Amino acid sequence: MNIDLLTLKLFVAVVEEQGVAKAAEREHIAASAVSKRIADLEKAAKVQLFRRHHTGLRPTPAGHAFLHHARVLMRDLAQMDSEVGEYAQGVRGSLKVFANNSAMVQYLPGDLSRFLKSHPLIHVALEEAISPVIVRAVADGAADIGIYGGNTPATGLTVLPYRQDRLVVVVPARHPLRKQSSVRLTAVLPYDLVGMQEGSSIDTLVTKAATDLGQPVKLRIRTAGFDAIGRMVQAGLGIAIMPQLIADSYRSSLKIAAIALAEPWAVRRLDLCVQDMTALPAAARLLVEHLTKK
């Protein structure tokens, strides 16, 4: 097949946006031109790459295979451009980082601020996701770097330690547990919980620990983001488990209390993953080295 770079880029955009119109808007090109490119691509490949669903376009098995190779090609071309481009003013390039909410709130703002001050020609696209999605994005080539809860498997990827945090129990100001200096999970589970998104690192840890204890999790509500969780706790909708640094930052503005969680898994790793350090663009390698330096 004779495929140009623009067609590859548009194909990936259609998959990620789940439709032609949004892909055309994202890439600043007419929707009709995108449709023609996709149709010509399917004709050249002699296989259907998309199926239409009520929620948009979804890639067929052949489309998924094509997506993997398209992302590899685009990543390799970006690396080539980065490494042979203009270095007179320092390393330049663009990279994509997926990170979970814990890393986004606690550590990445400061780490990225220091990095970008030293490398003003590097641009970082940062996207928040839950840990399994982050690992999958790196494996699929949709992200250069992933930062996620270390209890999530990252088979086949290069994994490096990033940070460590400690989980605490957050309760309303007048909750019966508020005067405890520390609690075990068995003391937490009888109460309604305000939980993170299903599949997130913290959700997985709590669910597994409760299963091991043979006790149910009384999940009253789920929400994304620690700010929303803190406000739900203050409103009396339940208690929650979150990183200590985040809980401490809310205690001055919200009527909540934080209690140490006396479980071995409450000390949690945040890891960084990439496909292959040797294949990373120069800009991405610099960021990995910055984020993982002791």
C-alpha positions, 0 to 999 in steps of 0.5 A: 500500500502507498500510504502518506503520513497525513492519511495515517494521522487522520486514521488515528484521529478517527479512531481516537475521536470515534468519528469523522467529524470530530477528527476533521475538527481536531486536524483542521481539515474538511470532513469530506476529505477525511472520509475520502482518505479513509475510504481510499485507505480501505480500498488500498488495504482491501479490508474494512477498517471501521464499523459504524455503531450508535456511538460512532465509528469503531475499528474492526480487528483489522483496524486495530492492527492497522492502528498499532502499526500507524502509531509505531510509524508516527512515533518513529517518525517523531523520534527521527524528527526530534533527533535530527532536527534543530538542536542549536537552542536545545532539545525540542519536541512534543510528547504525550504523558498519561497520569493518574489523578494522584500523580497529577495533583501531588507531584507532576505540577512541580516536577513538570514546572522545573523540567519545562523551565530547563527545556523551554522548547519541549511541549508536554501534552498531559492527560489524566486517566485511571491506571489500567488505561494508562498502562494500555495507552503506553503499550498501544503507543498512544502515550510516550510515558505513563505514571500510574499506581504501582499495583497495576500490572504493566507486562511487557513495558519498562517500569521505573519507580516514580514516587511513593504516597501514603493513603489515609481515611477521610471522614466528616468533621463529626464522624465517630472515627475522627478521634482515632489516630489510626484505623484498620480497614476492618473499622472502615468497611462498615461505613458508606464509602465515597469511591474513586472511579472503578478500576483506579489504583485505589479502588483496586487496592481497597476492593482486593483488601476487602475481598481478602477480609471477606467483608463487602465494600459499602460503596455509596457513590463514585466520583472522579477527582479528589476535590469532588471526593472531599466535598462529598465526604464533607457533605456526609455522603460517606468516608473515603480513602485518598493520599495523605498529601491531598487530604492535608491540602483540603483540611483547611478548606473543608470540614473533614478529618484525616486518619492514618490507615494502618495497612501495609498496602496503604504505603503505595508506589507510583510507577512510571512506564514506557515501551522501550527507553532506547526507542524513546524520542530525546525529549521523552528520555529527558523527561523520564530521567528528570522524573525518576532521578533520586 
